[in-house]
Amino acid sequence: MLFNPVDPAPLRERDLDPRIEDFIVQSNRELPRDASVSLLIRVDRLDGGPQPAEINDAVHGFFAGRARSSRQRLRQLLRVGRTSLAIGLPVLVMFTGAAQLVATHFASTLGQVLHEGLAIGGWVAMWRPLEVFLYDWWPIRADARRFDHLAAMPVRIVEGQGTPD
């Protein structure tokens, strides 16, 4: 089954079967990013079932929806990153300032421990924004691009078990 059999939506709005989707996406990941891809679907018979144009539209719509979903996830992640940065920067400034005060007023071992603890605490406050802006965003953007690519791929439907033309 190409489409998820439990999805009650009309064909054009149906999800692909998760195993089929995974196969298509994983196969695409193995190719160079700019490789030309197409999808060949073999069916026993075309009569009585969905027509090739309907299947083509449904596959394209499915991957276009995945691209939109990825972009929405990216927007949400960047919003979390901005919020984390808005919290983390003032905390870093406050902790760094407090660490400097401790360093200038307490020369003891306890003062050194407090200084280092505050400095580390300030940088820990920056952990999440740095993680978002350095690492977390680019795999989501790559997924959106991949789904865009799959949404535009040619889809051919051939009848029978023989080799395609």
C-alpha positions in Angstrom: 0.0 0.0 0.0 1.4 3.4 -1.0 -0.9 5.4 1.3 -1.7 4.8 5.0 -4.7 2.5 5.0 -6.1 3.9 8.2 -6.0 7.5 7.0 -9.7 8.3 6.2 -8.9 11.5 4.3 -9.5 11.8 0.5 -6.6 10.5 -1.5 -5.2 14.0 -2.3 -4.8 14.7 1.5 -3.7 11.2 2.6 -0.4 10.4 4.3 1.9 8.0 2.7 2.4 4.7 4.5 5.1 5.4 7.1 7.3 2.6 5.7 7.0 3.9 2.2 7.7 7.5 3.3 10.8 6.3 5.3 12.0 4.3 2.2 11.7 7.3 -0.1 13.3 9.8 2.4 16.1 7.4 3.3 16.8 6.6 -0.3 17.0 10.3 -1.1 19.4 10.9 1.8 21.8 8.5 0.3 22.0 10.6 -2.9 23.9 13.8 -3.5 21.8 16.8 -2.5 21.5 18.1 -6.1 20.7 14.7 -7.6 17.7 14.3 -9.9 15.2 12.0 -8.4 11.9 10.4 -9.6 9.5 7.9 -8.1 8.4 4.9 -10.1 5.3 3.1 -8.8 4.3 -0.2 -10.1 0.6 -1.2 -9.9 -1.1 -4.5 -10.9 -3.9 -2.6 -12.6 -4.8 1.0 -13.2 -8.5 0.5 -13.9 -10.9 1.0 -11.0 -8.4 2.6 -8.6 -6.9 6.1 -8.3 -5.7 7.5 -11.5 -2.0 8.4 -12.1 -2.7 12.1 -11.9 -4.4 11.7 -8.5 -1.5 9.6 -7.1 1.0 12.1 -8.5 -0.8 15.0 -6.8 -1.2 13.1 -3.6 2.5 12.3 -3.4 3.5 15.9 -4.2 1.0 17.2 -1.7 2.3 14.9 1.0 5.9 16.0 0.7 4.9 19.7 0.3 3.1 19.3 3.6 6.2 17.7 5.2 8.2 20.7 3.9 5.7 23.2 5.4 5.8 21.2 8.7 9.6 21.3 8.8 9.6 25.1 8.2 7.1 25.5 11.0 9.3 23.5 13.4 12.2 25.6 12.3 10.3 28.9 13.1 9.3 27.5 16.5 12.9 26.4 17.3 14.3 29.8 16.3 11.6 31.5 18.5 12.8 29.3 21.4 16.4 30.2 20.6 15.6 33.9 20.7 13.7 33.6 24.0 16.6 31.6 25.4 19.1 34.2 24.2 17.0 37.0 25.7 17.2 35.1 29.1 20.7 33.8 28.8 22.6 37.0 27.9 21.4 39.0 30.9 22.1 36.0 33.2 25.6 35.7 31.7 26.2 39.4 32.2 24.9 39.3 35.8 26.9 36.1 36.7 30.1 37.4 35.1 29.7 40.7 37.0 29.1 38.9 40.2 32.1 36.6 39.5 34.3 39.7 39.0 33.0 41.3 42.3 33.8 38.0 44.1 37.3 37.8 42.6 38.1 41.4 43.6 36.8 41.2 47.2 37.5 37.6 48.2 41.0 36.2 47.6 40.3 33.0 49.5 39.7 29.5 48.2 36.0 30.1 48.8 36.2 33.2 46.7 37.9 31.3 43.8 35.2 28.6 44.0 32.4 31.2 43.9 34.1 33.0 41.0 34.4 29.9 39.0 30.9 28.7 39.9 29.4 32.0 38.8 31.4 32.1 35.6 30.3 28.5 34.7 26.7 29.3 35.7 26.7 32.3 33.3 27.9 30.2 30.4 25.5 27.4 31.3 22.7 30.0 30.9 23.9 30.4 27.3 24.0 26.7 26.5 20.5 26.4 25.0 20.7 29.5 22.7 24.1 28.4 21.5 22.8 24.9 20.9 19.9 26.2 18.9 21.8 28.7 16.8 24.9 26.6 16.2 23.5 23.1 15.8 19.7 22.5 16.0 18.4 24.5 13.1 20.4 23.2 10.1 19.1 19.6 10.1 15.5 20.9 10.2 16.3 23.2 7.3 17.9 20.3 5.4 14.7 18.3 5.9 12.6 21.1 4.5 14.8 21.3 1.5 14.7 17.5 1.0 10.9 17.5 1.2 10.7 20.4 -1.3 12.9 18.3 -3.6 10.7 15.3 -3.1 7.5 17.4 -3.6 8.8 18.3 -7.1 10.0 14.9 -8.2 8.4 13.3 -11.2 6.1 10.4 -10.3 5.5 7.7 -12.8 2.9 5.0 -12.4 3.3 1.9 -14.6 1.0 -1.1 -14.8 2.2 -4.7 -14.6 5.3 -6.3 -13.3 7.6 -5.8 -16.3 10.4 -3.3 -16.7 9.5 0.4 -17.3 9.8 2.0 -20.7 
